[in-house]
């Protein structure tokens, strides 16, 4: 793959940039190495807030270090916990909606490929995310079907998303001429008039 080819993680930001405004509250449900958390922190400005979670201690420390280096740690509430428990932290902070939610499934880049997200908890996460998504908000989910659990997860989540009803609209973006490429699931919440 050439260095200038479109990556699914770059596509995420072409959709998120027009949605996130200064002062918004957003979430990175899978902080990983902190790259999306950092972009979210830059996007919400000094008056916004990013909630970021990751189960792995390495991911949380990598994210904390990156945010600290960029001087944006004060915009982020960072937790080492299972992503399905994000609602606990939102309730503690009296937050009832999120403008954008970023989710990268699979395994931690540079980490163990044995530690992967699981289909059941990923679907539970998405179901909870729908409850907190603000009107005109966006959920982005990067799916990685190149490993057995990732393939099962992608199939299940796409089937689940296909059943969503108003006010939610689901979109799926996939590279066509590659074997088991990563793909992007986007869920929008339309404003009900």
ZIMO-V598021 format. One record per helix or strand of 3 or more residues. SS is the DSSP state (H for helix, E for strand). FROM is the first residue (numbers start at 1). LEN is the number of residues. If there is no record, write none. Layout:
BEGIN
ss->SS from->FROM len->LEN
ss->SS from->FROM len->LEN
END
This chain:
BEGIN
ss->H from->8 len->9
ss->E from->25 len->4
ss->H from->35 len->10
ss->E from->49 len->6
ss->H from->57 len->14
ss->H from->73 len->3
ss->E from->76 len->5
ss->H from->83 len->10
ss->E from->98 len->7
ss->H from->119 len->14
ss->E from->133 len->11
ss->H from->148 len->15
ss->E from->168 len->7
ss->E from->183 len->7
END
